[in-house]
Amino acid sequence: MSELLGRLPGLIDEVPPELRILVGLALTGLLVMLRLEAERFGTAEYDEPVRGHRPPVLRRIAWYGLGVAGIALLMFVHPSPQRDLHLAVGEQSGLVVAFVLVAAGIAQAVVQAWLHYRRLRLPDVTAYPGALANEIFTALIDEAVFRGAVLGYFLWVSGGDVTLSILGQAAMYGLATRLGAPGRDRYVFALALVIGLVGGWATIATGGVGAAFLGHAVTRVAMFLTTGHPGQPAPPGREVEDFEKRRRTPEGWRVVERGGRGR
């Protein structure tokens, strides 16, 4: 078995590049389908309690594991993933681009929290480990799949048309998140489209997904830290604290035993 694994890279190299590119395309399609199922796994923008209970941990871990494993397999199968699919950090000049994207991501999160809640709605401390892991892994998978593989294959099919490829992968990303469905927050859907467009431009400009990943990850983390949600803020008046406030005894009133009188 170990001997076969040792020979595997050589066997892969013997496969015609055209066939490896097509296999990579099929893997990319599977990764897009995995993103479509994020709600079922309770990950990405859907890492929220359902009827008071969070999705099972193993189910969420499975989504992250399948995404990372699929990306690793894609890099192994495709003949030139760093060059053609941008599955690399990118040029050093991308640090400037990353800094701009990070600053913009933090700024929009603060503004959105203020417009939605008129305050920064800091999440419960117990939610931090799982939520932060969700934001980082989601950003990693999204950027590698859409700004990396999907963008690369759009360029391949379109004959190198950069504008069409950026628009195509951003549209596919917006559809894959399912954030445009009825009842979903329109701002979050618009933000996903902007992330897709800006991330696509950054990937082309820097030659890799590094800057786009940093900008995306920080934006997601900032949204969580300022709103308490991974991407699906509740409508005004529907947060947990709003329900608790309505259950409280009004100011100036006091609770008395049954049969007594209150003011």
Secondary structure, 3 states (H helix, E strand, C coil): CHHHHHHHHHHHHHCCHHHHHHHHHHHHHHHHHHHHCHHHHCCHHHCCCECCECCCHHHHHHHHHHHHHHHHHHHHHCCCHHHHCCCCCCCCCHHHHHHHHHHHHHHHHHHHHHHHHCCCCCCCHHHHHHHHHHHHHHHHHHHHHHHHHHHHHHHHHHCCCHHHHHHHHHHHHHHHHCCCCCCCCHHHHHHHHHHHHHHHHHHHHHCCCHHHHHHHHHHHHHHHHHHCCCCCCCCCCCCHHHHHHHHCCCCCCCCCCCCCCCC
